[in-house]
Amino acid sequence: MGAPLGNKNAVKNRIWSDAIRRAVLQGKRLDKLAEAIITAAEGGDITALKEIGDRLEGKATQVMAGENGPVELVITWAKEAQKAE
C-alpha cells in the first residue's frame, strides 16, 4: 500500500540521489552512461540488457497465478464477538 496523498517523506534526505542527478546532468555524462550500458548489453551483460528493456518497453507486469489462473486475494474482517451480558 502506498503512502497517503500529500506524504512528502519519500523526497526527504535524498542527498545522494540529488548529488548523482546533478553530476549526471552536467555535460555529456548521461550520454556516456547510456553508451556504457549499451556496450555492456552488447557484450552479453544480462543486467544491462534488462535495464535497456525496462527503459524501452517498461517493466513486465507480475501476475500471481495458481493452477487455475490468476489468484484472487480476498481480505475480510470479522466483527468483534459480542460480549456476554
PDB file with one MODEL, atoms N, CA, C and O in Angstrom:
MODEL        1
ATOM      1  N   MET A   1       0.852  -1.171   0.000  1.00  0.00           N
ATOM      2  CA  MET A   1       0.000   0.000   0.000  1.00  0.00           C
ATOM      3  C   MET A   1       0.896   1.232   0.000  1.00  0.00           C
ATOM      4  O   MET A   1       1.897   1.284   0.716  1.00  0.00           O
ATOM      5  N   GLY A   2       0.537   2.200  -0.790  1.00  0.00           N
ATOM      6  CA  GLY A   2       1.334   3.412  -0.903  1.00  0.00           C
ATOM      7  C   GLY A   2       1.079   4.367   0.248  1.00  0.00           C
ATOM      8  O   GLY A   2       0.178   4.177   1.065  1.00  0.00           O
ATOM      9  N   ALA A   3       1.895   5.385   0.279  1.00  0.00           N
ATOM     10  CA  ALA A   3       1.764   6.413   1.307  1.00  0.00           C
ATOM     11  C   ALA A   3       0.514   7.254   1.022  1.00  0.00           C
ATOM     12  O   ALA A   3       0.071   7.347  -0.122  1.00  0.00           O
ATOM     13  N   PRO A   4      -0.047   7.863   2.066  1.00  0.00           N
ATOM     14  CA  PRO A   4      -1.222   8.713   1.855  1.00  0.00           C
ATOM     15  C   PRO A   4      -0.885   9.904   0.963  1.00  0.00           C
ATOM     16  O   PRO A   4       0.267  10.332   0.892  1.00  0.00           O
ATOM     17  N   LEU A   5      -1.905  10.436   0.280  1.00  0.00           N
ATOM     18  CA  LEU A   5      -1.704  11.609  -0.573  1.00  0.00           C
ATOM     19  C   LEU A   5      -1.115  12.752   0.234  1.00  0.00           C
ATOM     20  O   LEU A   5      -1.524  12.992   1.370  1.00  0.00           O
ATOM     21  N   GLY A   6      -0.174  13.444  -0.337  1.00  0.00           N
ATOM     22  CA  GLY A   6       0.449  14.567   0.342  1.00  0.00           C
ATOM     23  C   GLY A   6       1.648  14.197   1.193  1.00  0.00           C
ATOM     24  O   GLY A   6       2.313  15.085   1.728  1.00  0.00           O
ATOM     25  N   ASN A   7       1.946  12.912   1.336  1.00  0.00           N
ATOM     26  CA  ASN A   7       3.074  12.457   2.138  1.00  0.00           C
ATOM     27  C   ASN A   7       4.364  12.835   1.422  1.00  0.00           C
ATOM     28  O   ASN A   7       4.577  12.427   0.281  1.00  0.00           O
ATOM     29  N   LYS A   8       5.218  13.601   2.069  1.00  0.00           N
ATOM     30  CA  LYS A   8       6.470  14.078   1.479  1.00  0.00           C
ATOM     31  C   LYS A   8       7.699  13.358   2.035  1.00  0.00           C
ATOM     32  O   LYS A   8       8.825  13.769   1.755  1.00  0.00           O
ATOM     33  N   ASN A   9       7.507  12.296   2.816  1.00  0.00           N
ATOM     34  CA  ASN A   9       8.643  11.601   3.431  1.00  0.00           C
ATOM     35  C   ASN A   9       9.583  10.998   2.393  1.00  0.00           C
ATOM     36  O   ASN A   9      10.789  10.921   2.629  1.00  0.00           O
ATOM     37  N   ALA A  10       9.057  10.572   1.259  1.00  0.00           N
ATOM     38  CA  ALA A  10       9.884   9.926   0.242  1.00  0.00           C
ATOM     39  C   ALA A  10      10.880  10.891  -0.390  1.00  0.00           C
ATOM     40  O   ALA A  10      11.910  10.451  -0.901  1.00  0.00           O
ATOM     41  N   VAL A  11      10.605  12.187  -0.370  1.00  0.00           N
ATOM     42  CA  VAL A  11      11.504  13.141  -1.014  1.00  0.00           C
ATOM     43  C   VAL A  11      12.495  13.759  -0.040  1.00  0.00           C
ATOM     44  O   VAL A  11      13.355  14.538  -0.451  1.00  0.00           O
ATOM     45  N   LYS A  12      12.392  13.433   1.225  1.00  0.00           N
ATOM     46  CA  LYS A  12      13.314  13.969   2.225  1.00  0.00           C
ATOM     47  C   LYS A  12      14.645  13.228   2.173  1.00  0.00           C
ATOM     48  O   LYS A  12      14.693  12.043   1.844  1.00  0.00           O
ATOM     49  N   ASN A  13      15.699  13.921   2.495  1.00  0.00           N
ATOM     50  CA  ASN A  13      17.018  13.310   2.674  1.00  0.00           C
ATOM     51  C   ASN A  13      17.506  12.519   1.468  1.00  0.00           C
ATOM     52  O   ASN A  13      18.062  11.432   1.619  1.00  0.00           O
ATOM     53  N   ARG A  14      17.305  13.045   0.307  1.00  0.00           N
ATOM     54  CA  ARG A  14      17.806  12.395  -0.895  1.00  0.00           C
ATOM     55  C   ARG A  14      19.117  13.034  -1.324  1.00  0.00           C
ATOM     56  O   ARG A  14      19.303  13.369  -2.494  1.00  0.00           O
ATOM     57  N   ILE A  15      20.009  13.198  -0.385  1.00  0.00           N
ATOM     58  CA  ILE A  15      21.275  13.868  -0.639  1.00  0.00           C
ATOM     59  C   ILE A  15      22.069  13.127  -1.711  1.00  0.00           C
ATOM     60  O   ILE A  15      22.573  13.745  -2.649  1.00  0.00           O
ATOM     61  N   TRP A  16      22.182  11.826  -1.580  1.00  0.00           N
ATOM     62  CA  TRP A  16      22.959  11.022  -2.519  1.00  0.00           C
ATOM     63  C   TRP A  16      22.316  11.061  -3.902  1.00  0.00           C
ATOM     64  O   TRP A  16      23.009  11.280  -4.896  1.00  0.00           O
ATOM     65  N   SER A  17      21.014  10.853  -3.980  1.00  0.00           N
ATOM     66  CA  SER A  17      20.321  10.886  -5.270  1.00  0.00           C
ATOM     67  C   SER A  17      20.456  12.245  -5.929  1.00  0.00           C
ATOM     68  O   SER A  17      20.692  12.331  -7.134  1.00  0.00           O
ATOM     69  N   ASP A  18      20.310  13.304  -5.154  1.00  0.00           N
ATOM     70  CA  ASP A  18      20.425  14.652  -5.702  1.00  0.00           C
ATOM     71  C   ASP A  18      21.828  14.924  -6.232  1.00  0.00           C
ATOM     72  O   ASP A  18      21.987  15.543  -7.284  1.00  0.00           O
ATOM     73  N   ALA A  19      22.842  14.464  -5.509  1.00  0.00           N
ATOM     74  CA  ALA A  19      24.233  14.675  -5.945  1.00  0.00           C
ATOM     75  C   ALA A  19      24.507  13.928  -7.250  1.00  0.00           C
ATOM     76  O   ALA A  19      25.142  14.470  -8.154  1.00  0.00           O
ATOM     77  N   ILE A  20      24.036  12.699  -7.349  1.00  0.00           N
ATOM     78  CA  ILE A  20      24.234  11.916  -8.577  1.00  0.00           C
ATOM     79  C   ILE A  20      23.489  12.564  -9.737  1.00  0.00           C
ATOM     80  O   ILE A  20      24.024  12.674 -10.840  1.00  0.00           O
ATOM     81  N   ARG A  21      22.253  12.992  -9.487  1.00  0.00           N
ATOM     82  CA  ARG A  21      21.452  13.629 -10.532  1.00  0.00           C
ATOM     83  C   ARG A  21      22.166  14.874 -11.081  1.00  0.00           C
ATOM     84  O   ARG A  21      22.241  15.065 -12.294  1.00  0.00           O
ATOM     85  N   ARG A  22      22.682  15.707 -10.194  1.00  0.00           N
ATOM     86  CA  ARG A  22      23.394  16.912 -10.628  1.00  0.00           C
ATOM     87  C   ARG A  22      24.623  16.551 -11.467  1.00  0.00           C
ATOM     88  O   ARG A  22      24.866  17.155 -12.512  1.00  0.00           O
ATOM     89  N   ALA A  23      25.389  15.569 -11.007  1.00  0.00           N
ATOM     90  CA  ALA A  23      26.614  15.178 -11.713  1.00  0.00           C
ATOM     91  C   ALA A  23      26.301  14.591 -13.087  1.00  0.00           C
ATOM     92  O   ALA A  23      26.987  14.891 -14.063  1.00  0.00           O
ATOM     93  N   VAL A  24      25.274  13.761 -13.163  1.00  0.00           N
ATOM     94  CA  VAL A  24      24.917  13.108 -14.423  1.00  0.00           C
ATOM     95  C   VAL A  24      24.406  14.111 -15.442  1.00  0.00           C
ATOM     96  O   VAL A  24      24.699  13.997 -16.632  1.00  0.00           O
ATOM     97  N   LEU A  25      23.655  15.078 -14.986  1.00  0.00           N
ATOM     98  CA  LEU A  25      23.047  16.032 -15.904  1.00  0.00           C
ATOM     99  C   LEU A  25      24.014  17.094 -16.420  1.00  0.00           C
ATOM    100  O   LEU A  25      23.671  17.843 -17.334  1.00  0.00           O
ATOM    101  N   GLN A  26      25.209  17.171 -15.853  1.00  0.00           N
ATOM    102  CA  GLN A  26      26.213  18.127 -16.319  1.00  0.00           C
ATOM    103  C   GLN A  26      26.901  17.570 -17.559  1.00  0.00           C
ATOM    104  O   GLN A  26      27.322  16.413 -17.576  1.00  0.00           O
ATOM    105  N   GLY A  27      27.010  18.375 -18.568  1.00  0.00           N
ATOM    106  CA  GLY A  27      27.754  17.972 -19.761  1.00  0.00           C
ATOM    107  C   GLY A  27      27.148  16.768 -20.438  1.00  0.00           C
ATOM    108  O   GLY A  27      25.926  16.633 -20.507  1.00  0.00           O
ATOM    109  N   LYS A  28      28.011  15.883 -20.943  1.00  0.00           N
ATOM    110  CA  LYS A  28      27.557  14.719 -21.693  1.00  0.00           C
ATOM    111  C   LYS A  28      27.690  13.437 -20.879  1.00  0.00           C
ATOM    112  O   LYS A  28      27.786  12.351 -21.451  1.00  0.00           O
ATOM    113  N   ARG A  29      27.696  13.548 -19.577  1.00  0.00           N
ATOM    114  CA  ARG A  29      27.853  12.361 -18.739  1.00  0.00           C
ATOM    115  C   ARG A  29      26.711  11.375 -18.930  1.00  0.00           C
ATOM    116  O   ARG A  29      26.933  10.165 -18.931  1.00  0.00           O
ATOM    117  N   LEU A  30      25.510  11.872 -19.089  1.00  0.00           N
ATOM    118  CA  LEU A  30      24.360  10.987 -19.267  1.00  0.00           C
ATOM    119  C   LEU A  30      24.508  10.172 -20.547  1.00  0.00           C
ATOM    120  O   LEU A  30      24.196   8.981 -20.573  1.00  0.00           O
ATOM    121  N   ASP A  31      24.985  10.819 -21.605  1.00  0.00           N
ATOM    122  CA  ASP A  31      25.224  10.109 -22.865  1.00  0.00           C
ATOM    123  C   ASP A  31      26.298   9.036 -22.695  1.00  0.00           C
ATOM    124  O   ASP A  31      26.170   7.937 -23.235  1.00  0.00           O
ATOM    125  N   LYS A  32      27.349   9.351 -21.951  1.00  0.00           N
ATOM    126  CA  LYS A  32      28.421   8.376 -21.710  1.00  0.00           C
ATOM    127  C   LYS A  32      27.907   7.173 -20.923  1.00  0.00           C
ATOM    128  O   LYS A  32      28.274   6.033 -21.211  1.00  0.00           O
ATOM    129  N   LEU A  33      27.058   7.430 -19.927  1.00  0.00           N
ATOM    130  CA  LEU A  33      26.494   6.331 -19.144  1.00  0.00           C
ATOM    131  C   LEU A  33      25.578   5.462 -19.999  1.00  0.00           C
ATOM    132  O   LEU A  33      25.596   4.236 -19.887  1.00  0.00           O
ATOM    133  N   ALA A  34      24.788   6.086 -20.842  1.00  0.00           N
ATOM    134  CA  ALA A  34      23.905   5.333 -21.736  1.00  0.00           C
ATOM    135  C   ALA A  34      24.735   4.462 -22.683  1.00  0.00           C
ATOM    136  O   ALA A  34      24.401   3.299 -22.913  1.00  0.00           O
ATOM    137  N   GLU A  35      25.809   5.022 -23.227  1.00  0.00           N
ATOM    138  CA  GLU A  35      26.705   4.258 -24.107  1.00  0.00           C
ATOM    139  C   GLU A  35      27.310   3.068 -23.369  1.00  0.00           C
ATOM    140  O   GLU A  35      27.432   1.978 -23.927  1.00  0.00           O
ATOM    141  N   ALA A  36      27.687   3.285 -22.107  1.00  0.00           N
ATOM    142  CA  ALA A  36      28.290   2.203 -21.317  1.00  0.00           C
ATOM    143  C   ALA A  36      27.300   1.064 -21.117  1.00  0.00           C
ATOM    144  O   ALA A  36      27.679  -0.105 -21.177  1.00  0.00           O
ATOM    145  N   ILE A  37      26.034   1.397 -20.880  1.00  0.00           N
ATOM    146  CA  ILE A  37      25.016   0.352 -20.697  1.00  0.00           C
ATOM    147  C   ILE A  37      24.803  -0.409 -22.000  1.00  0.00           C
ATOM    148  O   ILE A  37      24.686  -1.634 -21.996  1.00  0.00           O
ATOM    149  N   ILE A  38      24.752   0.312 -23.109  1.00  0.00           N
ATOM    150  CA  ILE A  38      24.566  -0.336 -24.409  1.00  0.00           C
ATOM    151  C   ILE A  38      25.753  -1.248 -24.736  1.00  0.00           C
ATOM    152  O   ILE A  38      25.568  -2.367 -25.213  1.00  0.00           O
ATOM    153  N   THR A  39      26.965  -0.765 -24.479  1.00  0.00           N
ATOM    154  CA  THR A  39      28.162  -1.573 -24.727  1.00  0.00           C
ATOM    155  C   THR A  39      28.159  -2.831 -23.864  1.00  0.00           C
ATOM    156  O   THR A  39      28.496  -3.917 -24.336  1.00  0.00           O
ATOM    157  N   ALA A  40      27.774  -2.676 -22.586  1.00  0.00           N
ATOM    158  CA  ALA A  40      27.712  -3.832 -21.688  1.00  0.00           C
ATOM    159  C   ALA A  40      26.676  -4.843 -22.179  1.00  0.00           C
ATOM    160  O   ALA A  40      26.925  -6.048 -22.142  1.00  0.00           O
ATOM    161  N   ALA A  41      25.527  -4.367 -22.635  1.00  0.00           N
ATOM    162  CA  ALA A  41      24.483  -5.266 -23.140  1.00  0.00           C
ATOM    163  C   ALA A  41      24.960  -6.003 -24.394  1.00  0.00           C
ATOM    164  O   ALA A  41      24.707  -7.197 -24.554  1.00  0.00           O
ATOM    165  N   GLU A  42      25.646  -5.287 -25.274  1.00  0.00           N
ATOM    166  CA  GLU A  42      26.187  -5.916 -26.485  1.00  0.00           C
ATOM    167  C   GLU A  42      27.227  -6.975 -26.143  1.00  0.00           C
ATOM    168  O   GLU A  42      27.423  -7.931 -26.893  1.00  0.00           O
ATOM    169  N   GLY A  43      27.900  -6.794 -24.992  1.00  0.00           N
ATOM    170  CA  GLY A  43      28.899  -7.754 -24.545  1.00  0.00           C
ATOM    171  C   GLY A  43      28.304  -8.938 -23.793  1.00  0.00           C
ATOM    172  O   GLY A  43      29.035  -9.820 -23.341  1.00  0.00           O
ATOM    173  N   GLY A  44      26.982  -8.961 -23.657  1.00  0.00           N
ATOM    174  CA  GLY A  44      26.337 -10.105 -23.021  1.00  0.00           C
ATOM    175  C   GLY A  44      25.943  -9.884 -21.570  1.00  0.00           C
ATOM    176  O   GLY A  44      25.522 -10.830 -20.904  1.00  0.00           O
ATOM    177  N   ASP A  45      26.066  -8.672 -21.065  1.00  0.00           N
ATOM    178  CA  ASP A  45      25.681  -8.378 -19.680  1.00  0.00           C
ATOM    179  C   ASP A  45      24.154  -8.383 -19.585  1.00  0.00           C
ATOM    180  O   ASP A  45      23.489  -7.467 -20.067  1.00  0.00           O
ATOM    181  N   ILE A  46      23.615  -9.415 -18.964  1.00  0.00           N
ATOM    182  CA  ILE A  46      22.165  -9.592 -18.859  1.00  0.00           C
ATOM    183  C   ILE A  46      21.516  -8.457 -18.069  1.00  0.00           C
ATOM    184  O   ILE A  46      20.420  -8.016 -18.416  1.00  0.00           O
ATOM    185  N   THR A  47      22.172  -7.980 -17.017  1.00  0.00           N
ATOM    186  CA  THR A  47      21.618  -6.890 -16.215  1.00  0.00           C
ATOM    187  C   THR A  47      21.478  -5.629 -17.052  1.00  0.00           C
ATOM    188  O   THR A  47      20.466  -4.934 -16.958  1.00  0.00           O
ATOM    189  N   ALA A  48      22.482  -5.324 -17.872  1.00  0.00           N
ATOM    190  CA  ALA A  48      22.425  -4.156 -18.745  1.00  0.00           C
ATOM    191  C   ALA A  48      21.324  -4.325 -19.790  1.00  0.00           C
ATOM    192  O   ALA A  48      20.594  -3.380 -20.088  1.00  0.00           O
ATOM    193  N   LEU A  49      21.210  -5.518 -20.338  1.00  0.00           N
ATOM    194  CA  LEU A  49      20.171  -5.795 -21.327  1.00  0.00           C
ATOM    195  C   LEU A  49      18.781  -5.625 -20.715  1.00  0.00           C
ATOM    196  O   LEU A  49      17.887  -5.056 -21.341  1.00  0.00           O
ATOM    197  N   LYS A  50      18.605  -6.119 -19.495  1.00  0.00           N
ATOM    198  CA  LYS A  50      17.331  -5.985 -18.793  1.00  0.00           C
ATOM    199  C   LYS A  50      17.019  -4.513 -18.541  1.00  0.00           C
ATOM    200  O   LYS A  50      15.872  -4.091 -18.694  1.00  0.00           O
ATOM    201  N   GLU A  51      18.009  -3.737 -18.160  1.00  0.00           N
ATOM    202  CA  GLU A  51      17.817  -2.307 -17.916  1.00  0.00           C
ATOM    203  C   GLU A  51      17.347  -1.600 -19.178  1.00  0.00           C
ATOM    204  O   GLU A  51      16.440  -0.769 -19.129  1.00  0.00           O
ATOM    205  N   ILE A  52      17.960  -1.928 -20.300  1.00  0.00           N
ATOM    206  CA  ILE A  52      17.553  -1.314 -21.565  1.00  0.00           C
ATOM    207  C   ILE A  52      16.109  -1.707 -21.890  1.00  0.00           C
ATOM    208  O   ILE A  52      15.301  -0.862 -22.274  1.00  0.00           O
ATOM    209  N   GLY A  53      15.797  -2.976 -21.736  1.00  0.00           N
ATOM    210  CA  GLY A  53      14.433  -3.438 -21.995  1.00  0.00           C
ATOM    211  C   GLY A  53      13.413  -2.758 -21.099  1.00  0.00           C
ATOM    212  O   GLY A  53      12.344  -2.355 -21.558  1.00  0.00           O
ATOM    213  N   ASP A  54      13.746  -2.631 -19.817  1.00  0.00           N
ATOM    214  CA  ASP A  54      12.834  -1.975 -18.867  1.00  0.00           C
ATOM    215  C   ASP A  54      12.601  -0.520 -19.247  1.00  0.00           C
ATOM    216  O   ASP A  54      11.487  -0.016 -19.109  1.00  0.00           O
ATOM    217  N   ARG A  55      13.635   0.157 -19.722  1.00  0.00           N
ATOM    218  CA  ARG A  55      13.504   1.577 -20.084  1.00  0.00           C
ATOM    219  C   ARG A  55      12.728   1.764 -21.385  1.00  0.00           C
ATOM    220  O   ARG A  55      11.966   2.720 -21.528  1.00  0.00           O
ATOM    221  N   LEU A  56      12.925   0.843 -22.338  1.00  0.00           N
ATOM    222  CA  LEU A  56      12.260   0.992 -23.631  1.00  0.00           C
ATOM    223  C   LEU A  56      10.838   0.443 -23.637  1.00  0.00           C
ATOM    224  O   LEU A  56       9.935   1.050 -24.211  1.00  0.00           O
ATOM    225  N   GLU A  57      10.642  -0.708 -22.996  1.00  0.00           N
ATOM    226  CA  GLU A  57       9.351  -1.391 -23.047  1.00  0.00           C
ATOM    227  C   GLU A  57       8.562  -1.279 -21.752  1.00  0.00           C
ATOM    228  O   GLU A  57       7.367  -1.575 -21.733  1.00  0.00           O
ATOM    229  N   GLY A  58       9.203  -0.861 -20.678  1.00  0.00           N
ATOM    230  CA  GLY A  58       8.554  -0.836 -19.368  1.00  0.00           C
ATOM    231  C   GLY A  58       8.769  -2.169 -18.675  1.00  0.00           C
ATOM    232  O   GLY A  58       9.013  -3.187 -19.324  1.00  0.00           O
ATOM    233  N   LYS A  59       8.677  -2.156 -17.369  1.00  0.00           N
ATOM    234  CA  LYS A  59       8.886  -3.393 -16.615  1.00  0.00           C
ATOM    235  C   LYS A  59       7.717  -4.335 -16.829  1.00  0.00           C
ATOM    236  O   LYS A  59       6.571  -3.911 -16.982  1.00  0.00           O
ATOM    237  N   ALA A  60       8.031  -5.615 -16.838  1.00  0.00           N
ATOM    238  CA  ALA A  60       6.991  -6.628 -17.033  1.00  0.00           C
ATOM    239  C   ALA A  60       6.056  -6.653 -15.831  1.00  0.00           C
ATOM    240  O   ALA A  60       6.485  -6.476 -14.691  1.00  0.00           O
ATOM    241  N   THR A  61       4.776  -6.874 -16.103  1.00  0.00           N
ATOM    242  CA  THR A  61       3.783  -6.976 -15.042  1.00  0.00           C
ATOM    243  C   THR A  61       3.931  -8.321 -14.365  1.00  0.00           C
ATOM    244  O   THR A  61       4.067  -9.348 -15.030  1.00  0.00           O
ATOM    245  N   GLN A  62       3.903  -8.317 -13.049  1.00  0.00           N
ATOM    246  CA  GLN A  62       3.988  -9.566 -12.305  1.00  0.00           C
ATOM    247  C   GLN A  62       2.586 -10.038 -11.986  1.00  0.00           C
ATOM    248  O   GLN A  62       1.787  -9.297 -11.414  1.00  0.00           O
ATOM    249  N   VAL A  63       2.288 -11.278 -12.360  1.00  0.00           N
ATOM    250  CA  VAL A  63       0.976 -11.848 -12.103  1.00  0.00           C
ATOM    251  C   VAL A  63       1.149 -13.062 -11.219  1.00  0.00           C
ATOM    252  O   VAL A  63       1.965 -13.942 -11.496  1.00  0.00           O
ATOM    253  N   MET A  64       0.374 -13.098 -10.154  1.00  0.00           N
ATOM    254  CA  MET A  64       0.376 -14.291  -9.307  1.00  0.00           C
ATOM    255  C   MET A  64      -0.640 -15.252  -9.910  1.00  0.00           C
ATOM    256  O   MET A  64      -1.802 -14.891 -10.093  1.00  0.00           O
ATOM    257  N   ALA A  65      -0.215 -16.456 -10.217  1.00  0.00           N
ATOM    258  CA  ALA A  65      -1.126 -17.417 -10.820  1.00  0.00           C
ATOM    259  C   ALA A  65      -1.050 -18.740 -10.088  1.00  0.00           C
ATOM    260  O   ALA A  65       0.022 -19.182  -9.675  1.00  0.00           O
ATOM    261  N   GLY A  66      -2.188 -19.352  -9.938  1.00  0.00           N
ATOM    262  CA  GLY A  66      -2.267 -20.683  -9.343  1.00  0.00           C
ATOM    263  C   GLY A  66      -2.534 -21.694 -10.438  1.00  0.00           C
ATOM    264  O   GLY A  66      -2.328 -21.413 -11.619  1.00  0.00           O
ATOM    265  N   GLU A  67      -2.990 -22.862 -10.048  1.00  0.00           N
ATOM    266  CA  GLU A  67      -3.248 -23.923 -11.020  1.00  0.00           C
ATOM    267  C   GLU A  67      -4.371 -23.556 -11.985  1.00  0.00           C
ATOM    268  O   GLU A  67      -4.372 -24.001 -13.133  1.00  0.00           O
ATOM    269  N   ASN A  68      -5.327 -22.748 -11.526  1.00  0.00           N
ATOM    270  CA  ASN A  68      -6.498 -22.419 -12.349  1.00  0.00           C
ATOM    271  C   ASN A  68      -6.492 -20.973 -12.808  1.00  0.00           C
ATOM    272  O   ASN A  68      -7.561 -20.398 -13.013  1.00  0.00           O
ATOM    273  N   GLY A  69      -5.337 -20.373 -12.976  1.00  0.00           N
ATOM    274  CA  GLY A  69      -5.263 -18.999 -13.439  1.00  0.00           C
ATOM    275  C   GLY A  69      -4.868 -18.048 -12.329  1.00  0.00           C
ATOM    276  O   GLY A  69      -4.312 -18.462 -11.313  1.00  0.00           O
ATOM    277  N   PRO A  70      -5.162 -16.756 -12.528  1.00  0.00           N
ATOM    278  CA  PRO A  70      -4.783 -15.740 -11.537  1.00  0.00           C
ATOM    279  C   PRO A  70      -5.376 -16.022 -10.161  1.00  0.00           C
ATOM    280  O   PRO A  70      -6.473 -16.568 -10.040  1.00  0.00           O
ATOM    281  N   VAL A  71      -4.632 -15.639  -9.130  1.00  0.00           N
ATOM    282  CA  VAL A  71      -5.063 -15.845  -7.756  1.00  0.00           C
ATOM    283  C   VAL A  71      -5.811 -14.599  -7.292  1.00  0.00           C
ATOM    284  O   VAL A  71      -5.339 -13.479  -7.488  1.00  0.00           O
ATOM    285  N   GLU A  72      -6.959 -14.791  -6.685  1.00  0.00           N
ATOM    286  CA  GLU A  72      -7.722 -13.670  -6.142  1.00  0.00           C
ATOM    287  C   GLU A  72      -7.520 -13.663  -4.637  1.00  0.00           C
ATOM    288  O   GLU A  72      -7.709 -14.680  -3.969  1.00  0.00           O
ATOM    289  N   LEU A  73      -7.134 -12.510  -4.110  1.00  0.00           N
ATOM    290  CA  LEU A  73      -6.916 -12.357  -2.681  1.00  0.00           C
ATOM    291  C   LEU A  73      -8.084 -11.582  -2.102  1.00  0.00           C
ATOM    292  O   LEU A  73      -8.361 -10.457  -2.518  1.00  0.00           O
ATOM    293  N   VAL A  74      -8.765 -12.185  -1.147  1.00  0.00           N
ATOM    294  CA  VAL A  74      -9.911 -11.540  -0.509  1.00  0.00           C
ATOM    295  C   VAL A  74      -9.602 -11.420   0.975  1.00  0.00           C
ATOM    296  O   VAL A  74      -9.250 -12.400   1.632  1.00  0.00           O
ATOM    297  N   ILE A  75      -9.737 -10.210   1.488  1.00  0.00           N
ATOM    298  CA  ILE A  75      -9.489  -9.973   2.912  1.00  0.00           C
ATOM    299  C   ILE A  75     -10.796  -9.522   3.542  1.00  0.00           C
ATOM    300  O   ILE A  75     -11.436  -8.587   3.060  1.00  0.00           O
ATOM    301  N   THR A  76     -11.187 -10.181   4.611  1.00  0.00           N
ATOM    302  CA  THR A  76     -12.402  -9.790   5.317  1.00  0.00           C
ATOM    303  C   THR A  76     -12.083  -9.636   6.795  1.00  0.00           C
ATOM    304  O   THR A  76     -11.175 -10.283   7.319  1.00  0.00           O
ATOM    305  N   TRP A  77     -12.829  -8.784   7.452  1.00  0.00           N
ATOM    306  CA  TRP A  77     -12.678  -8.578   8.873  1.00  0.00           C
ATOM    307  C   TRP A  77     -13.935  -9.084   9.563  1.00  0.00           C
ATOM    308  O   TRP A  77     -15.053  -8.734   9.185  1.00  0.00           O
ATOM    309  N   ALA A  78     -13.739  -9.893  10.554  1.00  0.00           N
ATOM    310  CA  ALA A  78     -14.877 -10.392  11.309  1.00  0.00           C
ATOM    311  C   ALA A  78     -15.240  -9.370  12.384  1.00  0.00           C
ATOM    312  O   ALA A  78     -14.367  -8.744  12.984  1.00  0.00           O
ATOM    313  N   LYS A  79     -16.535  -9.215  12.613  1.00  0.00           N
ATOM    314  CA  LYS A  79     -16.948  -8.297  13.666  1.00  0.00           C
ATOM    315  C   LYS A  79     -16.524  -8.877  15.008  1.00  0.00           C
ATOM    316  O   LYS A  79     -16.485 -10.092  15.206  1.00  0.00           O
ATOM    317  N   GLU A  80     -16.216  -7.983  15.905  1.00  0.00           N
ATOM    318  CA  GLU A  80     -15.802  -8.412  17.233  1.00  0.00           C
ATOM    319  C   GLU A  80     -16.939  -9.190  17.879  1.00  0.00           C
ATOM    320  O   GLU A  80     -18.095  -8.772  17.814  1.00  0.00           O
ATOM    321  N   ALA A  81     -16.624 -10.302  18.492  1.00  0.00           N
ATOM    322  CA  ALA A  81     -17.659 -11.143  19.143  1.00  0.00           C
ATOM    323  C   ALA A  81     -18.396 -10.326  20.192  1.00  0.00           C
ATOM    324  O   ALA A  81     -17.799  -9.566  20.954  1.00  0.00           O
ATOM    325  N   GLN A  82     -19.697 -10.505  20.206  1.00  0.00           N
ATOM    326  CA  GLN A  82     -20.492  -9.777  21.179  1.00  0.00           C
ATOM    327  C   GLN A  82     -20.154 -10.269  22.582  1.00  0.00           C
ATOM    328  O   GLN A  82     -20.026 -11.467  22.833  1.00  0.00           O
ATOM    329  N   LYS A  83     -20.014  -9.310  23.479  1.00  0.00           N
ATOM    330  CA  LYS A  83     -19.664  -9.663  24.860  1.00  0.00           C
ATOM    331  C   LYS A  83     -20.901 -10.198  25.573  1.00  0.00           C
ATOM    332  O   LYS A  83     -22.017  -9.717  25.376  1.00  0.00           O
ATOM    333  N   ALA A  84     -20.670 -11.192  26.393  1.00  0.00           N
ATOM    334  CA  ALA A  84     -21.783 -11.751  27.187  1.00  0.00           C
ATOM    335  C   ALA A  84     -22.249 -10.722  28.194  1.00  0.00           C
ATOM    336  O   ALA A  84     -21.439 -10.011  28.789  1.00  0.00           O
ATOM    337  N   GLU A  85     -23.549 -10.645  28.382  1.00  0.00           N
ATOM    338  CA  GLU A  85     -24.115  -9.677  29.319  1.00  0.00           C
ATOM    339  C   GLU A  85     -24.045 -10.169  30.728  1.00  0.00           C
ATOM    340  O   GLU A  85     -24.480  -9.475  31.647  1.00  0.00           O
TER     341      GLU A  85
ENDMDL
END
